[in-house]
């Protein structure tokens, strides 16, 4: 295994209290890596869920955690330098399209200043090997789905949300840093990630809360939207596969990471109803500002580099999520 278990240097994982960061850190630890987790643990959504994720690391050998703001460039640089970090998985960010409508400066600090902090820390780290960071499928804008997936070679010049614009800006900053300073980077354009320990601001999570309470759900875009739902374990496999296969020096690459099987919103709701054993009352709403009609990942580049092949179908993944949700929130079956 490239980047294998015998290495002494740790992997820095930002956003370790977050959904994807938590799962990625556990997978790295399971293969024998040392992991340094960083997270500010803010209140964008329930901090108790983030604390519960962090609690799963208690007693796990090889994990240390630092509560830090990634935009604190001196602190991030010192952490990288003092621990001999040569590989970083940068997943911390201010997420959410709709939140950006009322809280734009949260995105400036976390996504732009935070990304720059990681770039500067990587630039000055001796023998630095690879920075893998989270971008987003939202950089494609409101692109018609058509019959083929979104490809990385398409121009991403028309973001329809501030969140998407900051993610595209991070890609451009990374490109310039790779050319200027020579260290390899991989930006991963995530397509809708779901599963146990997920984010409460995601549609499937909010729908679950309301369906189990017997409340109606609001279906935006009148149910005509489609998403490339990707199960968390499949995403983590792609992240670590990317980490283990860095590009050449001075190279910055952008890769799609998704399921490559887009599903209509109404089909997702039907699968969720089946997993929960309850039918939802649905209120149809128009598209919200910043939303896109469809996402569809062409993952051929990632597959060629890492052998990436997502395995978990939506019905199975939502069943796993529903089981986790009932257990975590003590909801009787």
HELIX and SHEET records of a PDB file:
HELIX    1   1 UNK A   19  UNK A   30  1                                  12    
HELIX    2   2 UNK A   47  UNK A   55  1                                   9    
HELIX    3   3 UNK A   73  UNK A   82  1                                  10    
HELIX    4   4 UNK A   98  UNK A  101  5                                   4    
HELIX    5   5 UNK A  104  UNK A  107  1                                   4    
HELIX    6   6 UNK A  108  UNK A  113  3                                   6    
HELIX    7   7 UNK A  114  UNK A  124  1                                  11    
HELIX    8   8 UNK A  137  UNK A  140  5                                   4    
HELIX    9   9 UNK A  162  UNK A  181  1                                  20    
HELIX   10  10 UNK A  203  UNK A  213  1                                  11    
HELIX   11  11 UNK A  220  UNK A  223  5                                   4    
HELIX   12  12 UNK A  232  UNK A  244  1                                  13    
HELIX   13  13 UNK A  265  UNK A  276  1                                  12    
HELIX   14  14 UNK A  300  UNK A  306  1                                   7    
HELIX   15  15 UNK A  314  UNK A  328  1                                  15    
SHEET    1   A 7 UNK A  63  UNK A  67  0                                        
SHEET    2   A 7 UNK A  35  UNK A  39  1                                        
SHEET    3   A 7 UNK A  11  UNK A  14  1                                        
SHEET    4   A 7 UNK A  87  UNK A  90  1                                        
SHEET    5   A 7 UNK A 130  UNK A 136  1                                        
SHEET    6   A 7 UNK A 185  UNK A 190  1                                        
SHEET    7   A 7 UNK A 252  UNK A 257  1                                        
SHEET    1   B 2 UNK A 193  UNK A 194  0                                        
SHEET    2   B 2 UNK A 230  UNK A 231  1                                        
SHEET    1   C 2 UNK A 217  UNK A 219  0                                        
SHEET    2   C 2 UNK A 282  UNK A 284  1                                        
SHEET    1   D 2 UNK A 226  UNK A 227  0                                        
SHEET    2   D 2 UNK A 263  UNK A 264 -1                                        
END                                                                             
